[in-house]
Amino acid sequence: MNEIASKDRKMHPRRFIVLVPLILFIGLTTLFLVRLNAGDPSLIPSALIGHPIPQTTLPPVAGLKRDDAAVPGLDPASFNGTVTVVNVWASWCVPCHDEAPLLMRLAQDSRLRLIGINYKDDADNARRFLGRYGNPFAAAGADHNGRAAIEWGVYGVPETFVIGRDARIAYKLVGPITPENFESTLKPQIEKALAAGS
């Protein structure tokens, strides 16, 4: 009798050890699903809001022109004194195709400047993309290795930043510009930046 009780006690810890990975797996799966359905990814806060823009200089997208003039790359000094919208995009990014017409609308506002960061893209493909949709960018830097995107705190393309006249990041939109967030969020944030320090 004592031998049977002793065997049961020895097997009990083994059962527990077998259950630990299963319990961990269920817990991690539940956490993943909760975070996945947590809501709008564009509401992810940015640690850079209110901070100066990264001092990232980027070469221009090779061969890119606008109004028959070469489009310059990214120069941090050019941000001072003007409200700027920075869009991180790529020709291979499907949502970037959807937001392109909205960027063209935004580029018509003479009170601000639109700058692009072309993320890990081929220059030929980038030029073809802008040839198809139009080039809204007054400047477009080529971020071949993704280093600039890291410095800007980019989660993935597309992302859009509103930069105030003081060259500080005023707002960040994670994900594509849509007709809804263009009117409800992005334009009000741009107006707010335009009103500040004017």
C-alpha positions in Angstrom: 0.0 0.0 0.0 2.8 2.4 0.9 4.6 1.5 -2.4 1.5 2.6 -4.4 1.1 5.8 -2.5 4.8 6.5 -3.0 4.5 6.0 -6.8 1.5 8.3 -7.0 3.4 11.0 -5.2 6.3 10.6 -7.6 4.1 10.8 -10.7 2.3 14.0 -9.5 5.3 16.3 -10.1 5.8 14.8 -13.5 2.2 15.6 -14.5 2.7 19.1 -13.3 5.9 19.5 -15.4 4.0 18.3 -18.4 1.2 20.8 -17.9 3.6 23.8 -17.4 4.4 24.2 -21.2 0.7 23.8 -22.0 -0.4 26.4 -19.5 2.4 28.8 -20.8 1.3 28.2 -24.4 -2.4 28.9 -23.6 -1.4 32.1 -21.7 0.9 33.4 -24.4 -1.7 32.6 -27.1 -4.4 34.5 -25.1 -2.1 37.5 -24.6 -1.3 37.5 -28.4 -4.9 37.4 -29.4 -5.9 40.2 -26.9 -3.1 42.4 -28.2 -3.9 41.6 -31.8 -7.5 42.8 -31.3 -6.6 45.6 -29.0 -7.7 48.3 -31.5 -6.4 50.8 -33.9 -2.7 50.5 -34.5 -2.6 54.2 -35.5 -3.1 55.0 -31.8 0.3 53.6 -30.8 2.0 56.5 -29.0 5.4 57.6 -30.2 8.2 58.4 -27.8 9.4 61.0 -30.3 6.3 63.3 -30.0 7.5 66.7 -28.8 11.1 65.9 -29.6 13.3 67.4 -32.3 13.4 65.4 -35.6 16.2 62.9 -35.9 19.2 64.5 -37.6 19.1 62.1 -40.4 20.5 63.1 -43.8 19.5 60.9 -46.7 20.5 61.0 -50.4 17.8 61.7 -52.9 15.9 58.9 -54.7 18.1 58.6 -57.8 16.7 60.2 -60.9 13.5 61.5 -59.2 12.2 64.8 -60.6 9.3 67.1 -59.9 8.4 69.9 -62.3 11.5 69.0 -64.4 13.8 69.6 -61.4 15.7 67.0 -59.4 14.1 66.3 -56.1 16.5 66.7 -53.2 17.1 64.2 -50.5 16.4 64.6 -46.8 18.2 67.5 -45.0 17.3 68.1 -41.4 18.1 71.8 -41.7 15.3 72.3 -44.2 12.6 71.6 -41.5 13.2 74.8 -39.6 10.5 77.5 -40.0 7.9 75.5 -41.9 5.2 72.9 -41.1 6.3 69.7 -42.8 4.5 66.3 -43.3 6.9 63.4 -43.6 5.6 60.2 -45.2 7.5 56.9 -45.0 6.6 54.9 -48.0 7.7 52.2 -50.5 6.6 51.1 -53.9 6.2 47.5 -52.7 3.8 48.7 -49.8 0.2 47.9 -50.8 -1.4 50.5 -48.5 1.0 53.1 -49.9 -0.8 52.8 -53.2 -4.1 53.5 -51.5 -2.9 56.6 -49.7 -1.1 58.1 -52.7 -4.1 60.2 -54.0 -4.5 61.6 -50.5 -0.9 62.7 -50.4 -1.4 64.4 -53.7 -4.3 66.3 -52.2 -2.2 67.2 -49.2 0.6 68.5 -51.5 -1.7 71.1 -52.9 -1.7 73.0 -49.5 0.9 75.7 -50.0 1.1 76.3 -46.3 3.1 73.1 -45.7 5.8 71.0 -47.3 5.6 67.2 -48.0 8.7 65.1 -47.7 9.1 61.4 -48.4 11.3 58.8 -46.9 11.5 56.0 -49.4 12.0 52.8 -47.3 14.2 49.9 -48.5 13.1 50.4 -52.1 14.6 50.3 -55.6 15.0 53.7 -57.2 13.5 52.5 -60.5 10.4 51.1 -58.7 10.1 54.3 -56.6 10.1 56.5 -59.7 7.6 54.3 -61.4 5.3 54.4 -58.4 5.4 58.2 -58.3 5.1 58.3 -62.1 1.9 56.4 -61.8 0.3 58.4 -58.9 2.1 61.7 -59.1 4.9 63.0 -56.9 3.7 65.0 -53.9 7.2 65.3 -52.4 9.3 68.5 -52.3 12.1 66.3 -51.1 12.5 62.5 -51.0 15.3 60.7 -49.2 16.3 57.1 -50.1 16.5 55.0 -46.9 18.2 52.0 -48.5 19.1 50.1 -45.3 16.2 51.2 -43.1 18.5 53.1 -40.7 16.6 56.4 -41.0 13.3 54.6 -40.3 14.7 53.2 -37.1 15.9 56.7 -36.0 12.4 58.0 -36.8 10.8 55.2 -34.7 8.9 53.7 -37.6 7.0 50.5 -36.9 6.3 49.8 -40.6 5.3 51.5 -43.8 3.4 53.6 -44.4 3.7 56.1 -41.5 3.2 59.8 -41.5 4.6 62.5 -39.2 3.5 66.1 -38.8 6.5 68.4 -37.9 6.1 71.8 -36.5 7.9 75.0 -37.5 10.3 74.3 -34.6 11.4 71.1 -36.3 9.8 69.0 -33.5 7.5 66.0 -34.1 4.0 67.1 -33.4 2.1 64.0 -34.4 2.6 60.5 -35.8 0.1 58.4 -37.8 0.9 54.7 -37.8 -0.5 53.0 -40.9 -2.0 54.4 -44.1 -3.8 57.7 -44.6 -7.4 56.9 -45.3 -10.2 59.2 -46.3 -11.6 58.9 -42.8 -8.4 59.6 -40.8 -7.4 62.2 -43.3 -10.4 64.4 -42.4 -10.8 63.4 -38.7 -7.2 63.2 -37.5 -4.5 64.2 -39.9 -5.9 67.5 -41.2 -6.7 68.7 -37.6 -3.2 67.9 -36.5 -1.8 69.8 -39.5 -4.0 72.8 -38.7 -2.9 72.6 -35.1 0.8 72.7 -36.2 0.1 75.5 -38.6 -1.6 77.6 -35.8 1.2 77.0 -33.4 3.9 79.7 -33.6 2.2 81.6 -36.4 
